[in-house]
Amino acid sequence: MQNSQARALSGIRVLDLTQWEAGSICAQSLAFLGADVIKIEKPQGGDPARIASADSADSDSLYFLVLNSNKRAITIDLAKDEGKALLRKLVAKCDVLLENFAPGTIKRLGFDYGSVREINPRIVYGSISGFSDESPYRDFRSFDAIAQSVGGAVAFTGEAGGAPMKPGFTFADTGSGLHLAIGVVAALHQRHVTGKGQFVKVAMQEVMVNFGRMPLARTQLTGRAAERVGNSSPSSTAAPSGLYACKGGGPNDYCFIYTARDQFSGNKQWHALLRTIGRPELIDDPRFADPQARFARKDEVDAVIAPWMAQQDKRVAMEELNGAGVPAGAVFDSLDIINDRSLYATGMLTKVQHPTRGEVTLAGWPVKMTGSSTPVVSAPPLLGQHTSEVLAEILDMNAEEVAALRSRGAI
């Protein structure tokens, strides 16, 4: 049951023409904020994410499910003139259109921003591409790993002296979707003043550059490409700052310890750490007198800490260190996360019933607002599940008209 409290984007209708991850994340974010998001897919197969990484021929992939909760879904065949005419009618009635097709596709379909604006000057048009229009690579396709590569993330990730490495999370996809959502919300706000919509464009490469401000700062200090630092902090000159193996010996039995680099906080945390691990005699040791001295002897610092950490469960280490005022975080893997009761208590994770998959666990929305309720996570829609409902609600079409469109393959 939905929370009855008003939601920030209640009354906003979004036409979601996106596919895969980046655009879907933007649309889902707007749905979590209260918008009525209508996912538009081709009748044959729909969003290719439905079958990506599929483990069952009879069900939508979990990859699709985690990206498309809280949406309605309709099918329209944009290869047919009747399908295009139907989408134009929806454009006239909606507030936002989102797309992330390969370069040139949306224009060939006849739904580029200029064409859509002629139908509805108030529409906010959100678009994600791999590169900016000014880039020499503007016509190239992009996926998460490509954007991470050309945006600097891969070059900056990995062990010192080792090969570059792609980060595990899909930062470029998710980050691009979230950046676009911010832009769309800002454009909707500005529309209250101007009465007009606008084109909101996000380039995935530029999103990764935005995430990579610390390497840019390092390059300006050294005049060289920022070096990979493994588990160390990219901008830190203090120690400890890294992962320590914990009891159990499993692949994720580690805990990260980070101490501040300013002398007051850093020394306070270092002294608390030494007391916690039973090495108070090192508090006055001149080798470790300040953050800079500890950084110069970071291997010695690690040697002081590692034996104690190896005897601790990662959660116990995290709790004891934080209890003493030392910033520390256990390495939680996806199994740890999916079993974390606190995440269910806040609604960040929710178990929902899906028509073909049964119970699935889906992520919610991490932003909590006192004046806008966080929606209950709903099951992602089946292909075309709401076609009749949406066409009747928005375009006042009756059952016979919808059936006629279906018989001609337009939906």
GINOR-V163439 format. One record per backbone hydrogen bond with DSSP energy under -1.0 kcal/mol. NH is the residue of the N-H (numbers start at 0). CO is the residue of the C=O. E is the energy in kcal/mol with one decimal. If there is no record, write none. Layout:
NH,CO,E
NH,CO,E
This chain:
8,32,-3.1
9,6,-2.0
11,8,-2.1
13,35,-2.7
14,95,-3.1
15,37,-2.9
16,97,-2.2
24,20,-2.6
25,21,-1.5
26,22,-2.3
27,23,-2.6
28,24,-2.3
29,25,-2.0
30,26,-2.0
31,27,-2.4
32,28,-1.3
33,30,-1.7
34,29,-2.4
35,11,-3.1
36,34,-1.0
37,13,-3.1
38,71,-3.9
39,15,-2.7
40,73,-2.1
44,42,-1.0
49,46,-2.5
50,47,-1.3
53,50,-1.6
60,49,-2.5
64,60,-2.1
65,61,-2.4
66,63,-1.1
71,36,-2.9
73,38,-3.0
75,40,-2.4
76,409,-2.9
77,75,-1.0
79,76,-1.5
83,79,-2.2
84,80,-2.4
85,81,-1.7
86,82,-2.1
87,83,-2.2
88,84,-1.6
89,85,-1.7
90,86,-2.7
91,87,-1.7
92,89,-1.3
94,12,-1.7
95,12,-1.8
96,123,-2.3
97,14,-2.6
98,125,-2.0
104,101,-2.2
107,103,-1.9
108,104,-1.8
110,105,-2.5
115,111,-2.4
116,112,-3.0
117,113,-1.2
119,115,-2.4
122,119,-1.8
123,94,-2.9
124,197,-2.6
125,96,-3.1
126,199,-2.6
127,98,-1.7
128,201,-2.2
134,131,-1.1
137,134,-1.6
139,136,-2.4
146,142,-2.7
147,143,-2.6
148,144,-1.7
149,145,-2.7
150,146,-1.5
153,147,-1.7
155,151,-1.3
161,158,-2.5
164,153,-1.4
164,156,-1.5
170,168,-1.8
173,169,-2.5
174,170,-2.6
175,171,-1.9
176,172,-2.2
177,173,-2.3
178,174,-2.5
179,175,-2.4
180,176,-2.1
181,177,-2.1
182,178,-2.1
183,179,-2.7
184,180,-2.5
185,181,-2.2
186,182,-2.3
187,183,-2.4
188,184,-2.0
189,185,-2.5
190,186,-1.7
191,188,-1.1
192,189,-1.3
193,189,-2.4
194,190,-2.4
196,120,-2.8
199,124,-3.4
201,126,-2.4
203,128,-2.8
204,129,-2.2
206,202,-1.7
207,203,-1.9
208,204,-1.9
209,205,-2.2
210,206,-1.9
211,207,-1.2
215,211,-1.3
216,212,-2.1
217,213,-2.3
218,214,-2.4
219,215,-1.7
220,216,-1.2
221,217,-2.1
222,218,-3.1
229,157,-2.3
231,228,-2.1
241,256,-2.0
243,254,-2.0
245,252,-3.0
246,311,-2.9
248,245,-1.3
252,249,-1.4
253,251,-2.0
254,243,-1.9
255,328,-3.1
256,241,-2.5
257,326,-2.2
258,239,-1.7
265,261,-2.7
266,262,-2.3
267,263,-1.9
268,264,-2.5
269,265,-2.4
270,266,-2.7
271,267,-1.9
272,268,-2.3
273,269,-2.4
274,270,-2.1
275,271,-2.1
276,272,-2.3
278,273,-3.3
281,278,-1.7
282,279,-1.8
284,281,-1.3
287,284,-1.8
288,285,-1.3
293,289,-2.4
294,290,-2.4
295,291,-2.0
297,294,-1.4
300,296,-2.3
301,297,-2.6
302,298,-1.8
303,299,-1.5
304,300,-1.7
305,301,-2.9
308,304,-2.0
309,305,-2.3
310,307,-1.2
311,308,-1.8
316,312,-2.9
317,313,-2.0
318,314,-2.5
319,315,-2.9
320,316,-2.5
321,317,-2.2
322,318,-2.1
323,319,-1.1
324,321,-1.3
325,320,-3.0
328,255,-2.3
330,253,-2.6
331,329,-1.1
336,332,-2.4
337,333,-2.3
339,336,-1.7
342,339,-1.0
344,340,-2.0
345,341,-1.4
347,342,-1.3
348,342,-2.0
349,361,-2.3
351,359,-2.8
353,357,-3.2
357,353,-2.0
359,351,-2.6
361,349,-3.0
363,347,-3.5
372,5,-1.5
384,381,-2.2
385,72,-3.0
386,383,-1.5
389,385,-3.0
390,386,-2.3
391,387,-2.0
392,388,-2.3
393,389,-2.9
394,390,-1.2
396,390,-1.8
401,397,-2.2
402,398,-2.5
403,399,-2.1
404,400,-2.1
405,401,-2.3
406,402,-2.5
407,403,-1.4
408,405,-1.3
409,404,-2.2
